[in-house]
Amino acid sequence: MPDDDKIKEAKQFHTDTPQETEGFFLKGSNSLDWGMKNRLARIFNPETGRTVMLAIDHGYFQGPTLGLERVDINILPIVPYADTLMLTRGILRTVIPPSTSKSIVLRVSGGTSILKELSNEEIAVDIEDSIRLNACAMAVQVFIGGEYEKESIINMTRMVDIGTRYGIPTLAVTAVGKDMARDARYFRLATRICAELGAHYIKSYYIEEGFETVASSCPVPIVMAGGKKIPEFDALAMAYRAVQEGAAGVDMGRNIFQSEAPVAMIQAVKAVVHQNETPEKGFELYNTLKNEG
């Protein structure tokens, strides 16, 4: 116990200034626990409410994808420019330096390859490993309309329950069923199901018509999936339209690491997402950085 004679009487109570309770900046997340919010605030920039996630988890079902043959050579130079990394525990442990300050979104579902039915996944990573790896979120694939739709939904809800127990958010990654049209009606269905069952944020594709209805009808943040490689300007335009129509950022992989200048491309994407630069300005920045590089 401290010596009573040396204790000074407290005086600075500021009784005329009520304590403020800060509302959390992220859509649908205000009632979450402190740890959940803290992790989400490391994924999403609190100043913009958006994120640029770098997705490099493709190898978990399709092997060494073009641009991911050597993650240590091709990807590490891009990492400093990402807000967060989405990847598998194998790549995280073997390639990513533990000194990185980037937040980690860990792929935790898996079990099939491109040679089999992709929707037949299970939970492939124990929550204890997510904790050991200091993950800020856990990503689970959800196949609405797929052959194993129910199983993939239950995978997600299990991770929501377990993650909530330990304060780790769950990212639901929507995948288009083979017989489902890639339109607003489908994505409203897929994203709303994931949100209703507890996903803390959702990765979904951009569509030309009605994306704003997908974003507005989903009560948690949506990040836009980059999808297949398209020309740089088109990718920047897609990212711009997505965030202007309600997305809370992007999760891009191939449109960054398969670009002619990946470091320039991710910086251009960040300008579009965080600074609301137009696709034209973003493309100009891309070409400038590409030429400098």
Secondary structure as GFF3:
##gff-version 3
##sequence-region A 1 293
A	DSSP	three_ten_helix	4	6	.	.	.	ID=ss1
A	DSSP	alpha_helix	34	43	.	.	.	ID=ss2
A	DSSP	beta_strand	51	55	.	.	.	ID=ss3
A	DSSP	alpha_helix	59	62	.	.	.	ID=ss4
A	DSSP	alpha_helix	71	74	.	.	.	ID=ss5
A	DSSP	three_ten_helix	79	81	.	.	.	ID=ss6
A	DSSP	beta_strand	84	87	.	.	.	ID=ss7
A	DSSP	alpha_helix	89	94	.	.	.	ID=ss8
A	DSSP	beta_strand	103	107	.	.	.	ID=ss9
A	DSSP	beta_strand	109	110	.	.	.	ID=ss10
A	DSSP	beta_strand	122	123	.	.	.	ID=ss11
A	DSSP	alpha_helix	127	132	.	.	.	ID=ss12
A	DSSP	beta_strand	137	142	.	.	.	ID=ss13
A	DSSP	alpha_helix	149	166	.	.	.	ID=ss14
A	DSSP	beta_strand	170	174	.	.	.	ID=ss15
A	DSSP	alpha_helix	184	196	.	.	.	ID=ss16
A	DSSP	beta_strand	201	205	.	.	.	ID=ss17
A	DSSP	alpha_helix	211	217	.	.	.	ID=ss18
A	DSSP	beta_strand	222	225	.	.	.	ID=ss19
A	DSSP	alpha_helix	232	244	.	.	.	ID=ss20
A	DSSP	beta_strand	249	252	.	.	.	ID=ss21
A	DSSP	alpha_helix	254	257	.	.	.	ID=ss22
A	DSSP	alpha_helix	262	275	.	.	.	ID=ss23
A	DSSP	alpha_helix	279	292	.	.	.	ID=ss24
###
